[in-house]
Amino acid sequence: MFKNSELFALPAGPPELCFDKNEFTKKTFSVDDFLHEHRNAGSLEEIRDDLGVYLKVLRSAMIELINEDYADFVNLSANLIGLDKSIESIETPLTLIQQEIDMIKGLLEEHMNELSECLRQKRQLRNMKKSLKSLERVNESIEKLSEMFELEENVLIQPALLERAAQEFVQMQFNKNFSEKYLSDSIRERIEQLRQNIFSKSKELFLQVIRDHNRTGLEQSLRIYYTLEGCSEAEEIYRKEIVAPNMDKVISESSLQNSVQGLTGIYNKIFEFITIEMKDLLQLTHGRKMAQIKGYNFFMNSFWVEVEHRLETHMASIFAPGNPDAFYAKYRATLHFLNQLESVLQTAKAIEEFRSHSQYKNFQTRWNLPVYFQIRFQEIGGVVEGACSRQLSSGLLKKSGDIQLVPFVTALSSVSQCWSDTVFLPQLFHRFWKLSLQILGRLLLWTDEVVTVKKWNIAEMSIKRIDFLVILLTDCIKLMGKLPGLLQMATGKLPLDLRQHGGDLKKCLDDTKDALKVKIENVERAVLAELVTESEQNIRQVTDIPRLYRKTNRDVPSKACSYVAQLLAPSTTFRKRYLHEINEERMNSYLERLYSKLTEQFYTQVNEVLTSVQKTEESLRRLKNLREKSSSGSVASTERSGMTDDDKIRLQLQVDVISWVGEIEKIGLKRNQIDKLEDLIRLVEESTRIRSEE
């Protein structure tokens, strides 16, 4: 026989076929796909011819396969002869066997049903017997309880006897559940009377031991209620009979008005009640001891529910946010009160249950913190906006203090107010942090507004614009130094559940620092621009030097012109006046930038003068060549001194530049720090050297 893998093996065809024989054995074989894939292999006639050739190969292979296994085919057909007669001979016995099996199966099912019915009847009888025994025990319990209550009918039942009665009542209730359908109406009424009687006696005992502060009796009474599964009933009794009357005297608008300490006094009385009146009760039901009585929560279900309800309905005025100072004091007193209550609970689980209680959450939402913050925002933000909206006048300057500008003083004071102990609330941390950043942002915007003011009214401002800008600059620098203190102050106020976000605060403040650095640079540029403006008008006097020496017969220059001192005067005055407010390093940086700008202009003016002098000399030289015998005052001067007017001009420029460089070096700046300074020195030196060589 063929192997399984050989059943699907196709014989190999001629190698020149235009297709692969294995494609016919694929499960996804499709005639259309086959023709589409081989459309380029040959024409349809060629594919038809190749398929015909391969068909002949398949027929030959099939014939060879039959010839090779011919004996097996013959034996298979011989073995099948007479098979139908053999099958008919065993059909009848098999049918009989099937009938016998069906009959036995029916008998088994009949006996199984009979047995199941017997078992059901037995269970029913057993349940009836159990119910009758339970009914008997119910009657016995009724008799026992009746005897107990008849003995103590007109007096307070003893705790031990009541505890026995509770256990008996619970046993009766257990048996009652198994004999419910056999109870008569009279027995049901009797059971209900006993239930009311035992709960009435339990209530009397419970209230009596509470009023007598009998800890032992209270423990027994709690165990009785626990046995009766009446923990919630005990909690409700304590709420209505004990908590409500006491809180009625404490929580009211009249009590709030008459309290010397205000709301704090009310909370102290409430806390005094829970720590004194409820001390034993809480120790027995909420203590850490293993012997505590389970199943009770007098704190939540008796005390807090009643207190919170009365605070909302009898003292609703405490939630009014109209007066932010009063609201703040009341809310802080409330937070302190809630912390005191949590200290009573002791365990973390109890505290978590307290915080997740629906009335606790409702009590928290009654405090309209967003409205409180909005009022504070208007107060604090209004002051800052008012300070930043004032017109430029001398009123913006303070006569004393570390920071001199009123908007800066107001902004820092307002930021401190956000985090003061009379304004800040931990629940509003993110809002006050945002407000602090907004205040700083408004201050930076005001800084931009001041810097962009070009028209300076000296009648309203008693100081020059550059002096005001320097004050603005020093205040910005001092503000930069105070930002770490702000971060430290805010981080110290960060609630415990937000401590992991301390890094985010630093990132926010870093953005403010970067913005402040930009503002400082803007103010620095404005200050430098003012200094340049004051000084650059003196640089133009360089162009007047030729007029000083042409045909004036002046002596050879030996000292710098007055414009050099005038050019240095604004920066010198600036340095002397503000060196104690701006550190030397920053001052030198400013002067370096200032002198670089002035030197660039100085270089331009000197270069123009030298170029003009050179052109004049060339013109005179050409004129001299044309008129060799002519003479002039300038020539006479040359004969006497050996130096022309143009030489004196060059020398004067060199003396001025040397004086300029000397004054710069006196304050500690080096030549290579000033842009174009070395080029300027080289320019005047080369002009005089070239002339001497001539």
C-alpha positions as CSV (number, residue, x, y, z in Angstrom):
1,M,0.0,0.0,0.0
2,F,1.1,3.6,-0.6
3,K,2.2,5.8,2.3
4,N,0.0,8.7,3.2
5,S,2.5,11.2,1.8
6,E,2.8,9.3,-1.5
7,L,-1.0,9.5,-2.1
8,F,-0.6,13.2,-3.1
9,A,2.8,13.0,-4.8
10,L,2.5,13.8,-8.5
11,P,4.9,12.4,-11.0
12,A,7.5,14.6,-12.5
13,G,6.8,16.0,-16.0
14,P,9.1,17.2,-18.8
15,P,11.3,20.1,-17.7
16,E,10.2,22.3,-20.5
17,L,6.6,22.7,-19.1
18,C,5.5,26.3,-18.6
19,F,4.1,25.6,-15.1
20,D,5.0,23.8,-11.9
21,K,3.2,20.5,-11.2
22,N,3.0,21.2,-7.4
23,E,0.5,24.0,-8.0
24,F,-2.2,21.5,-8.7
25,T,-1.9,20.0,-5.1
26,K,-2.4,23.4,-3.3
27,K,-5.6,23.8,-1.4
28,T,-6.0,27.3,-2.8
29,F,-5.7,26.1,-6.4
30,S,-7.9,28.1,-8.8
31,V,-8.1,27.8,-12.5
32,D,-8.5,31.6,-13.0
33,D,-5.5,32.3,-10.7
34,F,-3.5,29.6,-12.6
35,L,-4.2,31.2,-15.9
36,H,-3.6,34.7,-14.6
37,E,-0.2,33.8,-13.1
38,H,1.0,32.1,-16.3
39,R,-0.3,34.6,-18.8
40,N,3.2,35.7,-19.5
41,A,4.7,32.2,-19.6
42,G,3.2,31.4,-22.9
43,S,0.1,31.6,-25.1
44,L,-3.1,29.8,-24.2
45,E,-2.3,27.3,-27.0
46,E,1.1,26.5,-25.4
47,I,-0.5,26.1,-21.9
48,R,-3.1,23.8,-23.4
49,D,-0.4,21.7,-25.1
50,D,1.7,21.5,-21.9
51,L,-1.4,20.5,-19.9
52,G,-2.1,17.8,-22.5
53,V,1.5,16.5,-22.2
54,Y,1.3,16.4,-18.4
55,L,-2.2,14.6,-18.6
56,K,-0.5,11.8,-20.5
57,V,2.2,11.6,-17.9
58,L,-0.5,11.3,-15.1
59,R,-2.3,8.5,-17.0
60,S,0.9,6.6,-17.5
61,A,1.7,7.0,-13.8
62,M,-1.8,5.8,-12.8
63,I,-1.4,2.7,-15.0
64,E,2.0,1.9,-13.5
65,L,0.6,2.3,-10.0
66,I,-2.2,-0.2,-10.7
67,N,0.2,-2.6,-12.2
68,E,2.5,-2.4,-9.2
69,D,-0.3,-3.1,-6.6
70,Y,-2.5,-5.3,-8.8
71,A,-2.3,-8.2,-6.3
72,D,-3.6,-6.0,-3.5
73,F,-6.5,-4.9,-5.6
74,V,-7.5,-8.4,-6.5
75,N,-7.3,-9.7,-2.9
76,L,-9.4,-6.7,-1.7
77,S,-12.2,-7.6,-4.1
78,A,-12.0,-11.4,-3.2
79,N,-12.2,-10.7,0.5
80,L,-15.5,-8.7,0.0
81,I,-17.3,-11.8,-1.5
82,G,-20.0,-13.1,1.0
83,L,-19.6,-10.2,3.4
84,D,-23.3,-9.3,3.1
85,K,-24.4,-12.8,4.2
86,S,-22.2,-12.7,7.3
87,I,-23.8,-9.4,8.2
88,E,-27.3,-10.8,7.9
89,S,-26.5,-13.8,10.1
90,I,-25.5,-11.6,13.1
91,E,-28.3,-9.0,12.7
92,T,-31.0,-11.0,14.5
93,P,-29.0,-11.8,17.7
94,L,-27.9,-8.2,18.0
95,T,-31.6,-7.1,17.7
96,L,-32.6,-9.4,20.6
97,I,-29.7,-8.2,22.8
98,Q,-30.8,-4.6,22.2
99,Q,-34.4,-5.4,23.3
100,E,-33.2,-7.1,26.5
101,I,-31.0,-4.1,27.3
102,D,-34.0,-1.7,26.8
103,M,-36.2,-3.8,29.1
104,I,-33.5,-3.9,31.9
105,K,-33.0,-0.1,31.5
106,G,-36.8,0.4,32.0
107,L,-36.8,-1.8,35.1
108,L,-33.9,0.2,36.6
109,E,-35.5,3.5,36.0
110,E,-38.8,2.3,37.6
111,H,-36.9,1.2,40.7
112,M,-34.9,4.4,40.8
113,N,-38.1,6.5,40.8
114,E,-39.6,4.4,43.5
115,L,-36.4,4.7,45.6
116,S,-36.3,8.5,45.0
117,E,-39.9,8.9,46.2
118,C,-39.1,6.9,49.3
119,L,-36.1,9.2,50.0
120,R,-38.2,12.3,49.5
121,Q,-40.8,11.1,51.9
122,K,-38.1,10.3,54.4
123,R,-36.6,13.8,54.1
124,Q,-40.1,15.2,54.5
125,L,-40.7,13.2,57.7
126,R,-37.3,14.2,59.0
127,N,-38.0,17.9,58.4
128,M,-41.4,17.6,60.0
129,K,-39.8,15.9,63.0
130,K,-37.2,18.7,63.2
131,S,-39.9,21.3,62.8
132,L,-41.9,19.7,65.6
133,K,-38.8,19.6,67.9
134,S,-38.1,23.3,67.0
135,L,-41.8,24.1,67.7
136,E,-41.5,22.4,71.0
137,R,-38.3,24.4,71.9
138,V,-40.1,27.6,70.8
139,N,-42.9,26.8,73.3
140,E,-40.3,26.1,76.0
141,S,-38.5,29.3,75.3
142,I,-41.7,31.3,75.4
143,E,-42.5,29.8,78.8
144,K,-39.0,30.6,80.1
145,L,-39.1,34.1,78.9
146,S,-42.5,34.7,80.2
147,E,-41.4,33.5,83.7
148,M,-38.3,35.8,83.5
149,F,-40.3,38.9,82.6
150,E,-43.1,38.1,85.1
151,L,-40.5,38.1,87.9
152,E,-39.2,41.5,86.9
153,E,-42.4,43.0,85.6
154,N,-42.3,46.3,87.6
155,V,-38.6,46.7,88.3
156,L,-35.5,47.1,86.2
157,I,-34.4,43.6,85.1
158,Q,-31.0,42.5,86.2
159,P,-28.3,42.6,83.5
160,A,-27.4,38.9,84.1
161,L,-31.0,37.8,83.8
162,L,-31.5,40.0,80.8
163,E,-28.5,38.6,79.1
164,R,-29.9,35.0,79.7
165,A,-33.2,36.2,78.3
166,A,-31.4,37.6,75.2
167,Q,-29.7,34.3,74.6
168,E,-32.9,32.4,75.1
169,F,-34.7,34.8,72.7
170,V,-32.0,34.3,70.1
171,Q,-32.4,30.5,70.5
172,M,-36.1,30.8,70.1
173,Q,-35.7,32.9,67.0
174,F,-33.4,30.2,65.6
175,N,-36.0,27.5,66.3
176,K,-38.8,29.6,65.0
177,N,-37.1,29.7,61.5
178,F,-37.5,25.9,61.3
179,S,-41.1,25.8,62.5
180,E,-42.4,28.9,60.8
181,K,-45.3,27.3,59.0
182,Y,-46.5,25.4,62.1
183,L,-46.8,28.5,64.3
184,S,-50.3,29.6,65.2
185,D,-51.3,33.3,65.2
186,S,-51.4,33.3,69.0
187,I,-47.8,32.1,69.2
188,R,-46.7,34.7,66.7
189,E,-48.3,37.4,68.7
190,R,-46.7,36.1,71.9
191,I,-43.3,36.0,70.3
192,E,-43.7,39.6,69.1
193,Q,-44.7,40.7,72.6
194,L,-41.7,39.0,74.0
195,R,-39.5,40.7,71.4
196,Q,-40.9,44.1,72.3
197,N,-40.5,43.4,76.0
198,I,-36.9,42.3,75.8
199,F,-35.9,45.3,73.6
200,S,-37.8,47.6,76.0
201,K,-36.0,46.1,79.0
202,S,-32.7,46.3,77.0
203,K,-33.3,50.0,76.3
204,E,-34.1,50.7,79.9
205,L,-30.9,49.0,81.0
206,F,-28.8,50.7,78.3
207,L,-29.9,54.2,79.2
208,Q,-29.7,53.5,82.9
209,V,-26.0,52.3,82.8
210,I,-25.1,55.2,80.5
211,R,-26.5,57.8,82.9
212,D,-25.0,56.0,85.9
213,H,-21.6,55.8,84.1
214,N,-21.6,52.1,84.9
215,R,-18.9,50.7,82.7
216,T,-19.5,47.0,83.7
217,G,-23.2,47.4,83.1
218,L,-22.6,49.2,79.8
219,E,-20.4,46.3,78.6
220,Q,-23.2,43.8,79.5
221,S,-25.8,45.9,77.8
222,L,-23.8,46.2,74.6
223,R,-23.3,42.4,74.6
224,I,-27.0,42.0,75.0
225,Y,-27.7,44.1,72.0
226,Y,-25.0,42.3,70.1
227,T,-26.6,39.0,71.0
228,L,-30.0,40.3,69.9
229,E,-28.4,41.6,66.6
230,G,-29.7,45.0,67.6
231,C,-26.5,47.0,67.3
232,S,-28.1,49.5,65.0
233,E,-31.1,49.9,67.3
234,A,-28.7,50.7,70.2
235,E,-26.9,53.2,68.1
236,E,-30.2,54.9,67.2
237,I,-31.3,55.0,70.8
238,Y,-28.1,56.6,71.9
239,R,-28.4,59.2,69.1
240,K,-31.9,60.2,70.0
241,E,-31.8,59.8,73.8
242,I,-28.3,61.0,74.6
243,V,-26.6,62.8,71.7
244,A,-29.6,64.8,70.4
245,P,-30.6,66.4,73.8
246,N,-27.0,67.3,74.6
247,M,-26.3,68.8,71.1
248,D,-29.6,70.7,71.2
249,K,-28.1,72.8,74.0
250,V,-24.8,73.3,72.2
251,I,-25.5,73.6,68.5
252,S,-27.7,76.6,67.7
253,E,-27.4,80.1,66.4
254,S,-28.0,81.6,69.8
255,S,-25.2,79.4,71.3
256,L,-22.9,80.6,68.6
257,Q,-23.8,84.3,69.2
258,N,-23.4,83.9,73.0
259,S,-20.1,81.9,72.8
260,V,-17.1,83.9,74.0
261,Q,-14.8,81.8,71.7
262,G,-17.3,81.7,68.8
263,L,-17.4,78.6,66.8
264,T,-14.2,77.3,68.5
265,G,-16.1,77.3,71.8
266,I,-19.0,75.3,70.2
267,Y,-16.5,72.8,68.9
268,N,-14.8,72.5,72.3
269,K,-18.1,71.7,73.9
270,I,-18.8,69.0,71.3
271,F,-15.4,67.6,71.7
272,E,-15.8,67.6,75.5
273,F,-19.0,65.6,75.1
274,I,-17.3,62.9,73.0
275,T,-14.2,62.7,75.2
276,I,-16.1,62.6,78.5
277,E,-19.6,61.4,78.0
278,M,-18.7,58.9,75.3
279,K,-15.4,57.8,76.7
280,D,-16.5,54.4,78.0
281,L,-18.7,53.7,75.0
282,L,-15.9,54.4,72.6
283,Q,-13.3,52.4,74.5
284,L,-15.6,49.4,74.5
285,T,-16.5,49.6,70.8
286,H,-13.6,51.5,69.1
287,G,-10.6,50.6,71.3
288,R,-7.5,48.8,70.2
289,K,-8.0,45.9,72.7
290,M,-8.8,42.5,71.4
291,A,-11.7,42.3,73.9
292,Q,-13.6,45.2,72.4
293,I,-17.2,44.5,71.5
294,K,-17.7,44.2,67.7
295,G,-20.5,45.4,65.6
296,Y,-20.9,48.9,66.8
297,N,-20.0,52.3,65.4
298,F,-21.4,54.8,67.8
299,F,-19.0,57.5,66.6
300,M,-20.4,57.5,63.1
301,N,-24.0,56.3,63.5
302,S,-24.8,58.1,66.7
303,F,-22.5,61.0,67.3
304,W,-21.3,62.3,63.9
305,V,-24.6,61.8,62.0
306,E,-26.4,63.9,64.7
307,V,-23.7,66.5,65.1
308,E,-23.2,67.1,61.3
309,H,-27.0,67.3,60.7
310,R,-27.4,69.9,63.4
311,L,-24.4,71.9,62.2
312,E,-26.0,72.1,58.8
313,T,-29.5,72.9,59.9
314,H,-29.0,74.8,63.2
315,M,-25.9,76.8,62.5
316,A,-25.9,77.3,58.7
317,S,-24.4,80.8,59.1
318,I,-21.0,79.3,59.7
319,F,-20.8,78.3,56.0
320,A,-21.4,81.8,54.6
321,P,-18.3,83.0,52.8
322,G,-19.2,86.6,52.5
323,N,-16.7,87.8,55.1
324,P,-13.5,86.0,54.2
325,D,-11.7,86.7,57.5
326,A,-14.6,85.2,59.5
327,F,-15.0,82.4,57.0
328,Y,-11.3,81.6,57.3
329,A,-11.4,81.6,61.1
330,K,-14.4,79.3,61.1
331,Y,-13.0,76.9,58.5
332,R,-9.7,76.6,60.4
333,A,-11.6,76.0,63.6
334,T,-13.5,73.3,61.7
335,L,-10.4,71.6,60.4
336,H,-8.9,71.6,63.9
337,F,-12.2,70.1,65.2
338,L,-12.1,67.3,62.6
339,N,-8.5,66.6,63.5
340,Q,-9.5,66.3,67.1
341,L,-12.2,63.8,66.2
342,E,-9.8,61.8,64.2
343,S,-7.5,61.6,67.2
344,V,-10.3,60.0,69.1
345,L,-10.7,57.3,66.5
346,Q,-7.0,56.2,66.9
347,T,-6.9,53.6,64.2
348,A,-6.1,54.4,60.5
349,K,-9.0,52.2,59.3
350,A,-11.5,54.1,61.5
351,I,-10.1,57.4,60.3
352,E,-10.4,56.3,56.6
353,E,-14.0,55.2,57.2
354,F,-14.8,58.6,58.8
355,R,-13.4,60.5,55.9
356,S,-15.2,58.4,53.3
357,H,-18.5,58.7,55.1
358,S,-21.2,60.4,53.0
359,Q,-22.0,63.0,55.6
360,Y,-18.4,63.9,56.1
361,K,-18.0,64.6,52.4
362,N,-21.3,66.5,52.4
363,F,-20.0,68.6,55.3
364,Q,-16.8,69.4,53.5
365,T,-18.7,70.5,50.4
366,R,-20.8,72.9,52.4
367,W,-17.7,75.0,52.9
368,N,-17.6,77.0,49.6
369,L,-13.9,77.3,49.3
370,P,-14.0,78.5,45.6
371,V,-16.1,81.5,46.6
372,Y,-13.7,82.2,49.5
373,F,-10.7,82.1,47.1
374,Q,-12.5,84.3,44.6
375,I,-13.0,87.0,47.3
376,R,-9.4,86.7,48.3
377,F,-8.3,86.8,44.6
378,Q,-10.2,90.1,44.1
379,E,-8.8,91.6,47.3
380,I,-5.1,90.6,46.6
381,G,-5.2,90.8,42.9
382,G,-7.1,94.2,43.0
383,V,-4.3,95.7,45.1
384,V,-1.6,94.5,42.7
385,E,-3.5,95.6,39.6
386,G,-4.1,99.0,41.2
387,A,-0.4,99.4,41.9
388,C,0.6,98.4,38.4
389,S,-2.1,100.6,36.8
390,R,-0.8,103.8,38.3
391,Q,0.6,106.5,36.0
392,L,4.4,107.1,36.1
393,S,4.9,109.6,38.9
394,S,7.1,110.2,41.9
395,G,4.4,108.3,43.9
396,L,5.8,105.1,42.5
397,L,8.9,105.5,44.6
398,K,9.2,104.7,48.3
399,K,11.5,106.8,50.4
400,S,12.9,103.9,52.4
401,G,13.1,100.1,52.3
402,D,15.1,97.4,50.5
403,I,12.8,97.6,47.4
404,Q,12.0,101.1,46.2
405,L,9.2,100.7,43.6
406,V,5.6,100.5,44.9
407,P,4.5,97.8,42.4
408,F,7.3,95.6,43.5
409,V,6.6,96.2,47.2
410,T,2.9,95.6,46.6
411,A,3.5,92.4,44.6
412,L,5.8,90.9,47.2
413,S,3.5,91.8,50.0
414,S,0.6,90.3,48.1
415,V,2.5,87.1,47.5
416,S,3.3,86.9,51.2
417,Q,-0.3,87.5,52.0
418,C,-1.3,84.5,49.9
419,W,0.7,82.2,52.2
420,S,0.0,84.0,55.4
421,D,-1.6,82.1,58.3
422,T,-4.7,84.3,58.1
423,V,-5.4,83.7,54.4
424,F,-3.9,80.4,53.1
425,L,-5.9,77.2,53.2
426,P,-4.2,73.9,52.4
427,Q,-7.2,72.8,50.4
428,L,-6.6,75.7,48.0
429,F,-2.9,75.3,47.6
430,H,-2.9,75.0,43.9
431,R,-5.1,78.1,43.5
432,F,-2.9,80.3,45.8
433,W,0.3,79.0,44.0
434,K,-1.3,80.0,40.7
435,L,-2.2,83.4,42.1
436,S,1.4,83.9,43.3
437,L,2.7,83.2,39.8
438,Q,0.0,85.5,38.3
439,I,1.1,88.3,40.6
440,L,4.7,87.9,39.5
441,G,3.6,87.7,35.9
442,R,1.6,91.0,36.2
443,L,4.7,92.6,37.8
444,L,6.8,91.5,34.8
445,L,4.2,92.9,32.4
446,W,4.4,96.2,34.3
447,T,8.1,96.2,33.9
448,D,7.8,95.9,30.1
449,E,5.3,98.7,30.1
450,V,7.7,101.0,32.0
451,V,10.6,100.1,29.8
452,T,8.7,100.9,26.6
453,V,7.7,104.4,27.9
454,K,9.9,106.7,25.9
455,K,8.3,110.1,26.7
456,W,9.4,111.1,30.2
457,N,7.4,113.7,32.0
458,I,10.0,115.4,34.3
459,A,7.2,117.4,35.9
460,E,5.5,114.2,37.3
461,M,8.8,112.3,37.9
462,S,11.3,114.1,40.0
463,I,14.2,111.9,38.7
464,K,15.7,111.3,35.4
465,R,14.6,108.3,33.3
466,I,17.9,106.6,33.7
467,D,17.8,106.8,37.5
468,F,14.3,105.3,37.4
469,L,15.4,102.5,35.2
470,V,18.3,101.8,37.5
471,I,15.9,101.6,40.4
472,L,13.8,99.2,38.3
473,L,16.8,97.2,37.5
474,T,17.9,96.8,41.1
475,D,14.4,95.9,42.2
476,C,14.3,93.2,39.5
477,I,17.6,91.8,40.7
478,K,16.4,91.8,44.3
479,L,13.2,90.2,43.2
480,M,15.2,87.4,41.6
481,G,17.0,86.9,44.9
482,K,13.6,86.5,46.7
483,L,12.2,83.8,44.5
484,P,14.0,80.9,46.3
485,G,12.4,82.2,49.5
486,L,9.0,82.1,47.8
487,L,9.6,78.5,46.7
488,Q,10.6,77.5,50.2
489,M,7.6,79.2,51.7
490,A,5.2,77.5,49.3
491,T,6.9,74.1,49.8
492,G,6.5,74.4,53.5
493,K,2.8,74.9,53.0
494,L,2.5,71.9,50.6
495,P,-0.1,69.4,51.9
496,L,1.2,65.9,52.7
497,D,-0.7,64.3,49.9
498,L,1.0,66.6,47.4
499,R,4.6,66.5,48.7
500,Q,5.6,64.4,45.7
501,H,4.9,67.4,43.4
502,G,7.5,69.6,45.0
503,G,9.6,69.3,41.9
504,D,6.7,70.7,39.8
505,L,6.7,73.8,41.9
506,K,10.4,74.3,41.2
507,K,9.8,73.9,37.4
508,C,7.0,76.5,37.5
509,L,9.2,79.0,39.4
510,D,12.1,78.3,37.0
511,D,9.9,79.5,34.2
512,T,9.2,82.6,36.1
513,K,13.0,83.0,36.8
514,D,13.7,82.7,33.0
515,A,11.0,85.3,32.3
516,L,12.5,87.6,34.9
517,K,16.0,87.2,33.4
518,V,14.6,88.4,30.1
519,K,13.0,91.4,31.8
520,I,16.3,92.2,33.5
521,E,18.1,92.1,30.2
522,N,15.5,94.4,28.7
523,V,16.0,96.9,31.5
524,E,19.7,96.6,31.2
525,R,19.5,97.4,27.5
526,A,17.2,100.4,28.3
527,V,19.8,101.7,30.9
528,L,22.6,101.3,28.4
529,A,20.6,103.0,25.7
530,E,20.1,106.0,28.1
531,L,23.8,106.1,28.8
532,V,24.6,105.9,25.2
533,T,22.2,108.7,24.4
534,E,23.7,110.9,27.0
535,S,27.3,110.2,25.8
536,E,27.0,109.9,22.0
537,Q,26.2,113.6,21.4
538,N,29.7,114.3,22.7
539,I,31.3,111.9,20.2
540,R,30.2,114.2,17.4
541,Q,32.6,116.8,18.7
542,V,35.4,114.7,17.1
543,T,34.4,116.3,13.8
544,D,35.1,119.7,15.3
545,I,38.8,119.0,15.7
546,P,39.9,120.0,12.2
547,R,38.3,123.4,12.7
548,L,40.4,123.9,15.8
549,Y,43.7,123.5,13.9
550,R,43.2,124.6,10.4
551,K,44.7,128.0,9.9
552,T,44.6,128.7,13.6
553,N,48.3,128.4,14.4
554,R,47.5,126.4,17.6
555,D,50.3,124.8,19.5
556,V,51.1,121.1,19.2
557,P,48.4,119.2,21.1
558,S,49.5,117.7,24.4
559,K,46.3,117.0,26.2
560,A,42.9,115.5,25.3
561,C,40.0,117.6,24.2
562,S,37.2,118.4,26.6
563,Y,34.8,116.1,24.8
564,V,36.6,113.0,26.0
565,A,35.9,114.0,29.6
566,Q,32.3,114.8,28.6
567,L,32.0,111.5,26.9
568,L,33.2,109.7,30.0
569,A,31.2,111.8,32.5
570,P,27.8,110.0,32.3
571,S,29.3,106.5,32.7
572,T,31.6,107.8,35.5
573,T,28.7,109.4,37.3
574,F,26.7,106.2,36.8
575,R,29.4,104.0,38.3
576,K,30.0,106.2,41.3
577,R,26.4,106.6,42.1
578,Y,25.2,103.0,41.7
579,L,28.2,100.8,42.5
580,H,27.0,100.1,46.0
581,E,23.6,99.0,44.6
582,I,24.9,97.1,41.6
583,N,27.8,94.8,42.4
584,E,31.2,95.5,40.7
585,E,31.0,92.5,38.4
586,R,27.7,93.4,37.0
587,M,28.7,97.1,36.8
588,N,31.8,96.2,34.8
589,S,29.7,94.1,32.5
590,Y,27.4,97.1,31.9
591,L,30.4,99.5,31.3
592,E,32.0,97.0,29.0
593,R,28.9,96.9,26.8
594,L,28.5,100.7,27.1
595,Y,32.1,101.4,26.1
596,S,31.9,98.9,23.3
597,K,29.0,100.8,21.7
598,L,30.7,104.2,22.3
599,T,34.0,102.9,21.0
600,E,32.3,101.7,17.8
601,Q,30.9,105.2,17.2
602,F,34.2,106.8,18.3
603,Y,36.0,104.6,15.7
604,T,33.5,105.7,13.0
605,Q,34.0,109.4,13.8
606,V,37.8,109.2,14.0
607,N,37.9,107.2,10.8
608,E,35.8,109.8,9.0
609,V,38.0,112.7,10.3
610,L,41.2,110.9,9.2
611,T,39.8,110.2,5.8
612,S,38.7,113.8,5.4
613,V,42.2,115.0,6.5
614,Q,43.9,112.7,4.1
615,K,41.7,114.0,1.2
616,T,42.4,117.6,2.2
617,E,46.2,116.9,2.2
618,E,46.0,115.4,-1.2
619,S,44.1,118.3,-2.5
620,L,46.7,120.7,-1.0
621,R,49.5,118.7,-2.4
622,R,48.1,118.9,-5.9
623,L,47.5,122.6,-5.5
624,K,51.1,123.0,-4.3
625,N,52.4,121.3,-7.4
626,L,50.5,123.7,-9.6
627,R,51.6,126.7,-7.6
628,E,55.1,125.9,-6.3
629,K,55.9,129.5,-5.5
630,S,52.8,130.3,-3.6
631,S,52.9,130.2,0.3
632,S,50.2,130.2,2.9
633,G,49.7,130.6,6.7
634,S,49.8,126.9,7.0
635,V,53.1,126.7,5.2
636,A,54.5,129.4,7.5
637,S,53.3,127.5,10.4
638,T,55.1,124.4,9.1
639,E,58.3,126.2,8.7
640,R,58.1,127.4,12.3
641,S,57.0,124.2,14.0
642,G,57.8,121.5,11.5
643,M,54.2,120.1,11.8
644,T,51.3,120.8,9.6
645,D,47.7,121.5,10.7
646,D,46.8,118.0,9.5
647,D,49.5,116.5,11.6
648,K,48.2,118.3,14.6
649,I,44.7,117.0,13.9
650,R,46.1,113.4,13.8
651,L,48.1,113.9,16.9
652,Q,45.1,115.4,18.7
653,L,43.0,112.3,17.8
654,Q,45.8,110.1,19.1
655,V,46.0,112.0,22.4
656,D,42.2,111.8,22.7
657,V,42.2,108.0,22.0
658,I,45.0,107.4,24.5
659,S,43.1,109.4,27.1
660,W,39.9,107.4,26.3
661,V,41.8,104.1,26.7
662,G,43.5,105.2,29.9
663,E,40.2,106.1,31.6
664,I,38.7,102.8,30.6
665,E,41.7,100.9,32.0
666,K,41.4,102.9,35.3
667,I,38.1,101.1,36.2
668,G,39.7,97.7,35.6
669,L,38.6,96.9,32.1
670,K,41.1,95.5,29.6
671,R,41.5,96.6,26.0
672,N,40.5,93.3,24.6
673,Q,37.2,93.5,26.5
674,I,36.0,96.5,24.5
675,D,34.9,96.0,20.9
676,K,36.8,98.0,18.3
677,L,39.1,99.6,20.9
678,E,42.2,97.9,19.7
679,D,41.2,98.8,16.1
680,L,40.7,102.4,17.2
681,I,44.2,102.5,18.8
682,R,45.7,101.0,15.7
683,L,43.9,103.4,13.5
684,V,45.3,106.6,15.2
685,E,48.8,105.1,15.6
686,E,49.1,104.1,12.0
687,S,47.9,107.6,10.9
688,T,50.6,109.4,12.9
689,R,53.3,106.8,12.0
690,I,52.6,107.0,8.3
691,R,52.9,110.8,8.4
692,S,56.2,110.7,10.3
693,E,57.6,108.3,7.8
694,E,56.7,110.7,5.0
